[in-house]
């Protein structure tokens, strides 16, 4: 049986009554961006804390950071989302569990936090590598100036390390955007979810997922272009090859 292509399907009214099929996909795109941005903020904050802990001279802090990384890195993202969304409410006291189940936009918050925690270990490892790549003289100079460990990280090590690892962080941000598609399994109707809904309503599967692919590519192009501009602005000569 030959497949009937229909590229005009995007301008036909959608069954949910909110516009046409293109509006459906664009609303999913907006939700994807919101989820990815919140997840990335969580990943950066927690990843920075854990990454610093892994480079501290304290064995206790290093051990805690190591356990955190190994826990979240070795459990697939899909399993983690299932644990947060389906299992955690059952393990908490009944009142807290019911609150989680009835929380507005629960799939959105679960996806953002789950993806954020999953990506935070990647940020932590990138930061650990970045700090480890810095000359020992950087930290020794900070100590010689009388800076505390906190001040040394805040004013010397972290500003330079983040500039060094900015290119790999770009890849991690793109991975964060793509990982939001897994959230369809817990009921978050983001871009992939809207594309799936479109093909179920219209039976135009190739058009739906072709459009979703193009939208993902456009997001990636925007992110890569913006990050390359940022890399050029903050690059430190001698630390990144070709800069």
C-alpha positions in Angstrom: 0.0 0.0 0.0 1.4 3.4 -1.0 1.8 6.1 1.6 -0.3 9.2 0.9 1.8 12.3 1.6 -0.1 15.4 2.8 2.1 18.4 3.7 -1.0 20.6 4.1 -1.9 18.6 7.2 -0.1 21.2 9.3 -2.7 23.8 8.5 -5.7 21.6 9.1 -7.6 22.0 12.4 -6.4 19.9 15.3 -8.8 17.7 17.3 -8.0 19.5 20.6 -9.6 22.7 19.3 -6.6 24.9 20.0 -5.7 25.7 16.4 -4.1 23.6 13.6 -1.6 20.8 13.8 1.3 23.3 13.4 0.1 25.0 16.6 0.2 21.7 18.4 3.8 21.1 17.4 4.8 24.7 18.3 3.1 24.4 21.8 5.1 21.2 22.3 8.3 23.0 21.2 7.7 25.7 23.8 7.2 23.1 26.5 10.4 21.3 25.4 12.3 24.6 25.7 10.9 25.3 29.2 11.7 21.8 30.4 15.2 21.9 29.0 16.0 25.3 30.4 14.8 24.4 33.9 16.6 21.1 33.8 19.8 22.8 32.6 19.7 25.3 35.5 19.3 22.4 37.9 22.2 20.6 36.2 24.5 23.6 36.3 23.8 24.4 40.0 24.0 20.9 41.3 26.7 19.8 38.9 28.9 22.8 40.0 28.5 21.9 43.6 29.3 18.2 43.0 32.2 19.0 40.6 33.8 21.2 43.2 33.3 18.6 45.9 35.1 16.1 43.8 38.2 18.3 43.6 38.4 19.4 47.2 41.2 18.0 49.4 38.5 16.7 51.8 38.1 12.9 51.4 34.6 13.1 52.8 33.5 15.7 50.3 35.2 13.8 47.4 33.5 10.5 48.5 30.1 12.1 48.6 30.6 13.6 45.2 31.8 10.3 43.8 28.8 8.4 45.2 26.4 11.0 43.8 28.0 10.8 40.3 28.0 7.0 40.3 24.4 6.7 41.5 22.9 9.0 38.8 25.3 8.1 36.1 24.6 4.3 36.3 20.8 4.4 36.3 19.2 5.0 32.9 17.3 8.3 32.6 14.0 6.5 31.7 14.3 4.4 34.9 15.0 7.5 37.0 11.9 9.3 35.6 9.8 6.3 36.5 11.3 6.2 40.0 10.6 9.9 40.6 7.1 9.9 39.1 5.6 6.5 40.0 7.7 5.1 42.9 8.6 8.1 45.0 5.0 9.1 45.9 4.4 5.6 47.2 7.5 5.6 49.4 6.6 9.0 51.1 4.1 9.4 53.9 0.5 9.3 52.6 -0.1 13.0 52.7 3.1 13.9 50.9 2.5 11.2 48.4 -1.0 12.4 47.6 0.4 16.0 47.3 2.9 14.8 44.7 0.3 12.9 42.7 -2.1 15.8 42.7 0.5 18.5 42.1 -0.4 20.6 39.0 1.9 20.0 36.0 3.5 17.0 37.8 5.0 15.5 34.6 6.7 18.9 33.8 8.3 19.2 37.2 9.3 15.6 37.4 10.8 15.7 33.9 12.7 18.9 34.6 14.1 17.8 37.9 14.8 14.2 36.7 16.6 15.3 33.6 18.4 18.0 35.6 19.7 15.5 38.1 20.7 13.1 35.4 22.6 15.8 33.5 24.2 17.3 36.7 26.6 14.4 36.9 27.8 15.1 33.4 28.3 18.8 34.3 30.1 17.7 37.5 32.5 15.5 35.6 33.2 18.1 33.0 33.9 20.7 35.7 36.1 18.2 37.6 38.1 17.7 34.4 38.3 21.4 33.8 39.6 22.2 37.2 42.0 19.3 37.0 43.4 20.6 33.8 44.4 24.0 35.3 48.0 24.6 36.2 48.7 24.0 39.9 50.1 27.5 40.1 46.6 28.9 39.8 45.5 27.5 43.2 48.9 28.1 44.7 48.8 31.8 43.7 45.3 32.2 45.2 46.6 30.7 48.4 49.6 33.0 48.4 47.3 35.9 48.1 45.6 34.9 51.3 42.4 33.7 49.7 40.4 31.0 51.4 39.4 27.8 49.6 36.0 29.2 48.9 37.4 32.4 47.6 40.0 30.6 45.5 37.3 28.6 43.7 34.9 31.5 43.3 37.4 34.1 42.0 40.1 32.0 40.4 39.4 28.4 39.6 35.8 28.3 38.6 35.9 31.4 36.2 38.8 29.8 34.3 37.5 26.2 34.4 34.1 27.2 33.0 35.7 29.0 30.1 37.8 25.9 29.4 34.8 23.5 29.5 32.4 25.7 27.6 32.6 23.7 24.4 31.7 20.4 26.0 29.0 22.1 28.1 27.4 23.1 24.8 27.1 19.4 23.9 25.7 18.7 27.3 23.0 21.4 26.9 22.1 19.9 23.5 21.8 16.5 25.2 19.5 18.0 27.8 17.2 19.3 25.1 17.1 15.9 23.5 16.6 14.0 26.8 13.4 15.9 27.4 11.8 13.6 24.7 12.0 10.7 27.2 9.5 12.6 29.4 6.7 11.5 27.1 6.7 8.2 29.0 5.4 10.0 32.2 2.8 12.0 30.3 4.6 15.2 29.4 3.3 16.2 26.0 6.3 18.1 24.7 7.5 18.2 21.1 7.9 14.5 20.7 4.5 13.9 22.4 2.7 16.4 20.2 4.3 14.8 17.1 3.0 11.4 18.3 -0.4 12.8 19.0 -0.5 14.4 15.5 0.3 11.1 13.8 -2.3 9.2 15.9 -5.0 11.8 15.0 -4.1 12.3 11.3 -2.2 9.0 10.5 0.4 11.3 8.8 3.3 9.8 10.7 6.1 10.9 8.4 5.0 14.5 8.2 4.6 14.7 11.9 8.0 13.4 12.8 9.7 15.2 9.9 8.4 18.5 11.3 9.5 17.5 14.9 13.0 16.7 13.5 13.3 20.0 11.8 12.2 21.9 14.9 14.8 20.0 17.0 17.4 20.8 14.4 16.5 24.5 14.6 16.8 24.5 18.3 20.2 22.9 18.1 21.4 25.4 15.5 20.3 28.3 17.6 22.0 26.9 20.7 25.3 26.1 18.9 25.4 29.5 17.2 24.8 31.3 20.5 27.4 29.2 22.4 30.0 29.6 19.8 29.6 33.4 20.0 29.9 33.1 23.8 33.0 30.9 23.5 34.7 33.5 21.4 33.8 36.3 23.9 35.1 34.5 27.0 37.9 32.4 25.6 41.3 32.7 27.3 44.2 32.6 24.9 46.4 29.6 25.5 43.8 27.5 27.3 41.7 26.4 24.3 43.3 25.4 21.1 42.4 27.5 18.1 41.2 30.4 20.2 
